[in-house]
Amino acid sequence: MREEVAAHDAQMEVRLADRLARLREEHGWSLDELARRTGVSRSTLSRLERTEISPTAALLNRLCAAYGRTMSRLLAEVEQEPPQLVRADRQTVWRDGSSGFTRRSVSPPHPGLRGELVEGILRPGADISYDVPPMPGLEQHIWVLEGVLEVTAGDVVHEIRAGDCLRFRLWDRSRFRCPGPDPARYALVIVLP
């Protein structure tokens, strides 16, 4: 089972790197131009497109902001023809080992639909900051299923406990932190503006 997960993750990273390179080309941007727009070094972008490094959640967020996409949309674009019924074993799972974040696309983006459902899990001590929203005005509903999650939207910090739901439109930076001692598991509903 672990070998299958590792193989799937490796294939996902290759498709993701290819999609990122194609997006840059579709926009007519050089690596230097993309570096200027994202604040990510040219060498890091180049290594990412050649699958020499794995992207972090923060790095993907910067790229999504530059391309005007949500992370879920980007990840859905690298999947092959997602079915209407998304079985648990077919849901895309992406892991950022360096930050302690696991993201499952429970209900991936679909043409004609504005909403999607994501499951997030943060290890105790995990702390992820996003400089800009992937899309200004993005509506988010965060329902904590287990543990405690600290969410900062703009300058406002919210502590969300199991059963609580936070909802807002994202116009500014954000931060997700798991103060522990247990992992935080939450459902995130994203609605495009």
HELIX and SHEET records of a PDB file:
HELIX    1   1 ARG A    2  GLU A   26  1                                  25    
HELIX    2   2 LEU A   31  THR A   38  1                                   8    
HELIX    3   3 ARG A   42  GLU A   49  1                                   8    
HELIX    4   4 ALA A   57  TYR A   67  1                                  11    
HELIX    5   5 MET A   71  GLU A   77  1                                   7    
HELIX    6   6 ALA A   88  ARG A   90  5                                   3    
SHEET    1   A 6 THR A  92  ASP A  96  0                                        
SHEET    2   A 6 PHE A 101  SER A 107 -1                                        
SHEET    3   A 6 GLY A 115  LEU A 122 -1                                        
SHEET    4   A 6 ALA A 184  VAL A 191 -1                                        
SHEET    5   A 6 LEU A 138  GLU A 146 -1                                        
SHEET    6   A 6 CYS A 165  LEU A 170 -1                                        
SHEET    1   B 4 ASP A 127  TYR A 130  0                                        
SHEET    2   B 4 SER A 174  ARG A 177 -1                                        
SHEET    3   B 4 VAL A 148  ALA A 153 -1                                        
SHEET    4   B 4 VAL A 156  ARG A 161 -1                                        
END                                                                             
